């Protein structure tokens, strides 16, 4: 068994309700979609034998015959259509429900109360064929089909979805180990799924995701060969991990962005002109370059937009991106303008999860804000990512907080739509801008990728003006592995290429 780092999933392991790293890395091992993304970010068909369309709006999907779930039940067209309808229905309150937005009938199942129980744009022809009708041409729909909300579910899931989430039955390269596979807040173990028929078979005998309270403890276990793969070296070891690990140290640019977030209900920061001015002032008060060098030793570079320089179409010179520059004089001017609306008093707290190795850089960000704006700013630790996320999701956190986005499929739209579309269930900031929504819709309907990228740039210019969330860093992964394993690589999205890790 190979031990890899992880964190306690926020929710039961339902693909359409999993939108964080701890659960996502497990769900992606347990399930196989119509397509999958390899470690280099390339898309391949998986359960799909053919995905046919002439207009990027109307699709006929053919499944490969012979696929089954890990319990032996068949993977059919209904497995996909039923799962998507479950994920989209408003009464099921799935965090990833926004993902089905392009499908005809989505608005009906999202109405309150719903006008329908299923999306009219999905039709099963037979066990191996179904059709998908979209509201409009959607340029990245084929890429979406590799995303967790588009995974299939077996019939057993709908008999008791709560119990299923604690012991999911998937069709991916792994399945839950026998016995007590999920020891909450401790670890979770998966073993190869003998029924898997896809292109990413497990080359090991299983994975144990160990849930660490902090990355320093994980790094100590890595050095002692008690942990086999660590995909995030802690800040405290960035300067020495290459010396410590030698050729077992790994660095790779990844599609991961680090942000500082303020929800719209946060007094003084969340809404209105005062809030916008204060967010802009805070952004310009942060010396990203210095923090990236001193804390991260160059493995973080200043963000220039809301996506990632590792993605196709990235533009580092968008209009409005000057709000991401370190500009102490400009920051003070904006802060003073906000004070003319309502004088400042109090403390700016920045929440972070203590189990994620964030204290050093959050403290550095708070220090930069404090020294520039001459206000009381400090980090506010939460014990685990789950505790932090629960308060974020329920809009009760009441302070600024660290956030970020790790790519689920390799397009800029995938960074923007979940976090900023008005109707997205993962729009943690509560951002609403009809102009942004229209530009993203136009980018999806664009006739070519370059045309889409241009519209994405315009949408981001609107974001940079409103600055609902403050982009901080793009990431180069710093990772490592033990003497027990080989063939370790970090995938395009920052997670280990789990299936291909081997024992020596």
Secondary structure, 3 states (H helix, E strand, C coil): CEEEEECCCCCCCCHHHCCCHHHHHHHHHHCCCCEEECCCCCEEECCEEEEECCCCCEEEEEECCCCECCCCCECCHHHHHHHHHHHHCHHHCCCCHHHHCCECCHHHHHCCCCCCCCCCCEEEEECCEEEEEECCCCCCHHHHCCCHHHCCCCHHHHCCHHHHHHCCCCCCCEEECCCCCEECCCEEEEEECCCCCCCCCCCCCCEEEEECCCHHHHHHHHHCCCCCEECCCCHHHCCCHHHHHHHHEEEEEEEEEEEEECCCCCCCCCCHHHHHHHHHHHHHCCCHHHHHHHCCCCCEEECCCCCCCCCCCCCCCCCCHHHHCCCHHHHHHHHHHHHHHCCCCCEEEEEEEHHHCCHHHHHHHHHHHHHHHCCEEEEEEECCHHHHHHHHHCCCCCCEEEEEEECCCCCHHHHHHHHHCCCCCCCCCCCCCHHHHHHHHHHHCCCCHHHHHHHHHHHHHHHHHHCCEEEEEEEEEEEEECCCEECCCECCCCCECHHHCEEC
